[in-house]
Amino acid sequence: MEEKVPPLRLIAWELTKRCNLACKHCRAKAIDKPIAGELTTQEAKQILDDIASFASPIIILTGGEPLMREDVLDLAAYGAHKGLRMVLATNGTLLTPKWVRDLKEAGVQRVSVSIDGASPAEHDGFRGVPGAFERTMAGIECLKSGGLDFQINTTVTKSNLKEIPSIGDLAVELGAVAYHIFLLVPMGRGAALKKEVITPQEYEQVLGWLVEQKDKWPIQVKATCAPQYYRILRQKAREKGQKVTYETHGLDAVTRGCLAGMGFCFISSMGKVQTCGYLEVECGDVRQAPLSHIWVHSEVFNKLRDKRNYKGKCGRCEYWQVCGGCRARAYALTGDYLAEEPMCLYQPKGMNVIKDEGLKKE
């Protein structure tokens, strides 16, 4: 039986697997060569037409490195013209004043830039190319000078765990509008980094720390690929006798921990649809069926929408509706995307389901 289909709020679209860096954690296993068989400009525009016909999501143009796709500005402008909220995820090294002017003119509303170390040595070691940190900083200066909002993203590993507070402070200092941390999912090139995955105890500690920064830093703070953040957020609020408040609209919208199939999907450069970029289970192919059909009828999406399908403690957890456990991490570490979240320390108490409360719409 299909569950009620939630609205599609967010799409990560891998425009290309091509990239000028060689990051250790790369989900896409990106390489600096042209990739045969990627979606054409016309195919991409048809997909944007379809998306606009049934939803109004934020679309993250990502990669690889999306600036290495020649029609990125054309696609951004086309999506913006359709009323879609277009944002771009980049490593920052290719940004120039002209790129920033062109991105703004195309209707890109925000750019996310990845910084994985507070120093050149740590960041460059992670990104695989000497000088990447310096070029990323130069790209951020172009964004600042050009007046285009940007956020900083960081993938958390054992190597940079102690630097996360410094990177967050750097994001504030640079003038970012948001700081998002991503907990490493060991797949793609990241499969070789299983020793870099932080422990469940470290996971709990860094997410608890991030919740505390929410009201200390003058920018928006969010955790991705870390659905327990939304359980911890509620636990700490209750300890203080407070209600949880956050935005439910706009570029910083928060709706749930693991959004896979719940409000989010991923489109690969070849047109394959997945629940997210880290969960390599195909849910459809936009070259064979429109996304509007896949979103409603995909067996994988519909399984994820029904708590009865979840195994282990995730299936018993009172925080399932606001967390759900990371399906990609469950799949990467157990081979079953419906298994319990392997990095969660929380033991369900068999209470009533915790629902969203105290939300503010902005």
C-alpha positions in Angstrom: 0.0 0.0 0.0 1.4 3.4 -1.0 1.7 6.0 1.8 0.6 9.5 1.3 3.0 11.1 -1.2 4.9 14.1 0.4 5.7 17.2 -1.6 9.0 17.2 -3.3 11.0 20.1 -1.6 14.6 19.6 -2.6 16.5 18.0 -5.5 20.2 17.5 -5.8 21.0 17.3 -9.5 24.5 16.0 -10.4 25.0 18.0 -13.7 28.3 16.2 -14.3 30.7 13.8 -12.7 33.6 15.9 -14.1 35.7 17.8 -11.5 39.0 19.6 -11.3 39.8 18.2 -7.8 40.2 14.6 -6.5 38.5 14.6 -3.1 39.1 11.6 -0.8 35.4 11.4 0.1 33.9 12.0 -3.3 30.5 10.3 -3.7 30.6 10.7 -7.5 34.1 9.3 -7.9 34.6 12.4 -10.1 37.4 12.7 -12.6 38.8 15.6 -14.7 37.7 14.2 -18.1 34.6 14.6 -20.3 32.0 12.0 -19.4 30.1 10.3 -22.2 26.3 9.8 -21.9 25.5 12.6 -19.5 22.1 14.3 -20.0 22.0 16.8 -22.9 20.9 20.4 -22.5 17.5 19.5 -24.1 17.0 16.5 -21.9 17.8 18.7 -18.8 15.4 21.3 -19.8 12.6 18.8 -20.3 13.3 17.5 -16.8 13.0 21.1 -15.5 9.7 21.4 -17.4 8.4 18.3 -15.7 9.6 19.3 -12.2 7.9 22.7 -12.5 4.7 21.0 -13.6 4.2 19.3 -10.2 6.5 20.8 -7.6 8.4 23.9 -6.7 11.5 22.6 -5.0 14.9 24.0 -4.3 17.3 22.6 -7.0 20.9 22.1 -6.0 23.1 22.1 -9.1 26.0 19.9 -8.1 28.6 17.5 -9.4 31.4 16.7 -9.7 32.0 20.4 -10.2 29.0 21.9 -11.9 30.9 24.9 -13.2 32.7 22.4 -15.6 29.5 21.9 -17.4 29.3 24.4 -20.3 25.5 24.9 -20.1 25.3 25.4 -16.3 24.2 29.0 -16.7 21.7 28.2 -19.3 20.1 25.5 -17.1 20.1 27.7 -14.0 18.4 30.5 -15.9 15.9 28.1 -17.5 15.0 26.7 -14.0 14.7 30.1 -12.5 12.4 31.2 -15.3 10.2 28.3 -14.5 9.9 29.6 -10.9 12.3 27.0 -9.4 14.7 28.1 -6.7 18.1 27.4 -8.1 21.3 27.1 -6.0 24.8 25.8 -6.8 27.2 23.6 -4.9 30.9 24.1 -5.9 34.4 23.5 -4.5 34.9 27.3 -5.1 38.2 27.0 -6.9 36.8 28.1 -10.3 34.8 31.1 -9.2 35.8 34.5 -10.6 34.0 37.9 -10.6 32.6 37.1 -14.0 31.2 33.7 -12.8 29.5 35.4 -9.9 28.0 38.1 -12.1 26.7 35.4 -14.5 25.4 33.2 -11.8 23.4 36.1 -10.3 22.1 37.1 -13.7 21.0 33.5 -14.3 19.0 33.5 -11.1 21.1 31.4 -8.8 20.1 32.4 -5.3 22.9 30.9 -3.2 26.2 29.1 -3.7 27.5 26.5 -1.2 31.3 26.2 -1.0 33.1 23.2 0.7 35.8 23.8 3.3 37.1 20.7 5.0 39.9 22.1 7.0 40.6 25.4 8.8 44.1 25.4 7.3 45.5 24.9 3.8 47.3 21.7 4.8 44.2 20.0 6.1 41.9 21.2 3.3 44.3 20.5 0.5 45.1 17.0 1.8 41.4 16.2 1.9 40.7 17.7 -1.6 43.7 16.1 -3.2 45.1 19.2 -5.0 47.8 21.6 -3.5 46.6 25.2 -3.5 42.9 24.2 -3.4 42.3 26.1 -0.1 43.8 29.3 -1.4 41.8 29.2 -4.6 38.6 28.4 -2.6 39.2 31.4 -0.4 39.7 33.6 -3.5 36.4 32.2 -4.9 34.6 33.1 -1.7 36.0 36.7 -1.9 34.4 36.9 -5.4 31.1 35.8 -4.0 31.3 38.4 -1.2 32.3 41.2 -3.6 29.6 40.2 -6.1 26.9 40.1 -3.4 25.9 36.5 -3.9 24.9 34.7 -0.8 27.0 31.7 0.1 27.2 29.0 2.7 30.0 26.8 3.9 29.7 23.0 3.9 32.1 20.6 5.7 32.3 16.9 5.6 33.2 15.6 9.1 35.8 12.9 9.5 38.2 11.8 12.2 40.9 13.9 10.6 39.1 17.2 10.8 36.7 16.6 13.7 38.7 18.8 16.1 38.8 21.6 13.4 35.0 21.8 13.1 34.6 24.7 15.6 37.4 26.6 13.8 35.8 26.0 10.4 32.5 27.2 11.8 34.1 30.4 13.2 35.8 30.8 9.8 32.4 30.6 8.1 31.1 33.4 10.3 34.2 35.5 9.7 33.9 35.1 5.9 30.4 36.3 6.0 28.6 33.1 5.1 24.8 33.0 5.6 24.9 29.4 6.8 27.2 26.6 8.0 26.2 23.0 7.2 28.1 20.0 8.4 27.9 16.6 6.6 28.6 13.4 8.4 30.7 11.1 6.1 28.8 8.3 4.4 31.4 5.7 3.3 30.6 5.2 -0.4 32.0 6.3 -3.7 35.7 7.1 -3.1 34.6 7.5 0.6 34.3 3.7 0.8 38.1 3.7 1.3 37.7 6.0 4.2 35.8 3.7 6.6 38.6 4.3 9.2 37.8 8.1 8.9 34.2 7.6 10.0 33.8 9.0 13.5 32.4 6.8 16.2 28.8 6.8 17.4 29.9 8.6 20.6 31.8 11.3 18.6 28.7 11.5 16.3 26.5 12.3 19.3 29.0 14.7 20.7 29.5 16.8 17.5 25.7 17.0 16.9 25.1 18.0 20.5 27.7 20.7 20.1 26.2 21.9 16.8 22.8 22.3 18.5 24.4 24.5 21.1 26.0 26.7 18.4 22.5 27.2 16.8 21.9 30.2 19.1 25.5 31.3 19.4 26.5 31.8 15.8 24.8 34.7 13.9 24.3 32.4 10.9 22.0 29.5 10.1 23.4 26.1 11.2 22.3 22.7 10.0 23.5 19.0 9.9 23.1 16.9 6.8 23.4 13.1 6.5 23.0 13.3 10.3 19.3 12.8 11.0 19.9 12.3 14.8 20.6 16.1 14.9 16.8 16.6 14.8 16.3 14.2 17.7 19.0 15.8 19.8 17.6 19.3 18.9 14.3 18.2 20.5 15.9 16.5 23.5 17.9 19.6 24.4 15.0 21.9 23.9 12.9 19.8 26.2 15.7 19.8 28.8 15.4 23.6 28.8 11.6 23.7 28.7 11.7 25.2 25.2 9.9 24.5 21.9 11.8 23.7 18.8 11.6 26.5 16.2 13.1 26.5 12.8 12.2 27.6 9.3 9.9 25.5 7.1 10.3 27.6 4.0 13.1 29.2 2.1 16.6 28.1 1.3 17.2 27.0 4.9 14.0 25.0 5.3 14.1 22.1 7.7 11.5 19.4 7.5 13.0 16.1 8.7 16.3 14.3 9.4 16.6 11.8 6.6 14.7 13.3 3.7 15.3 10.4 1.3 11.9 9.9 -0.4 10.2 12.2 2.1 10.9 15.5 0.4 14.2 15.0 -1.4 15.6 13.0 -4.3 18.8 12.9 -6.4 19.2 12.9 -10.2 22.5 11.6 -11.5 24.3 13.1 -14.6 23.0 10.0 -16.5 19.4 10.6 -15.5 19.2 7.9 -12.8 17.0 8.8 -9.8 18.0 7.9 -6.3 16.7 8.7 -2.8 19.9 10.6 -2.3 23.4 10.8 -3.8 24.8 8.5 -1.2 22.2 5.7 -1.5 23.0 3.9 -4.8 19.7 2.1 -5.2 18.0 3.2 -8.5 14.5 4.4 -8.1 13.9 5.3 -11.7 15.4 6.9 -14.8 14.2 10.2 -16.2 15.1 9.1 -19.7 12.4 6.4 -19.3 9.8 8.1 -17.2 9.2 11.6 -15.9 10.2 12.5 -12.4 6.6 13.4 -11.6 5.8 9.7 -12.1 8.9 8.3 -10.3 8.3 10.4 -7.3 4.8 9.0 -6.8 5.2 5.4 -7.9 8.8 4.4 -7.0 8.8 1.2 -4.9 11.8 2.4 -3.0 10.4 5.8 -2.2 7.1 4.3 -1.0 8.9 1.8 1.2 10.8 4.6 2.9 7.5 6.5 3.5 6.1 3.7 5.6 7.5 3.2 9.1 6.3 -0.4 9.2 9.1 -1.3 6.7 11.9 0.0 9.0 13.9 -2.6 10.9 15.5 -2.7 14.3 15.3 0.2 16.7 14.5 2.7 13.9 11.2 0.9 13.4 10.4 1.3 17.1 11.7 4.8 17.6 9.4 7.6 18.8 11.6 10.0 16.9 11.1 8.3 13.5 8.9 11.0 12.1 11.6 13.7 12.7 14.7 11.6 12.3 14.3 8.3 10.4 17.9 7.3 10.6 20.4 7.8 7.7 19.2 5.3 5.0 22.4 5.7 3.0 24.6 4.9 6.0 22.5 1.9 6.8 22.9 0.7 3.3 26.6 1.4 3.1 27.3 -0.5 6.3 24.7 -3.3 6.3 23.6 -3.6 2.6 20.0 -2.9 3.7 18.6 0.6 3.3 15.7 -0.2 5.7 18.0 -1.4 8.5 18.5 0.6 11.7 20.9 3.5 11.6 24.2 1.9 12.6 25.7 5.1 14.1 22.9 6.0 16.5 23.3 5.5 20.2 19.7 6.3 21.2 17.6 3.5 22.5 13.8 4.0 21.8 11.6 4.2 24.8 8.4 3.0 23.1 6.7 6.3 23.7 4.2 8.1 21.4 5.7 9.3 18.1 7.4 12.7 18.5 6.0 15.0 15.8 7.0 18.4 14.5 6.0 21.2 16.9 6.6 24.9 17.4 7.5 25.4 13.7 7.8 28.9 12.4 7.1 29.6 8.8 9.3 32.1 7.0 
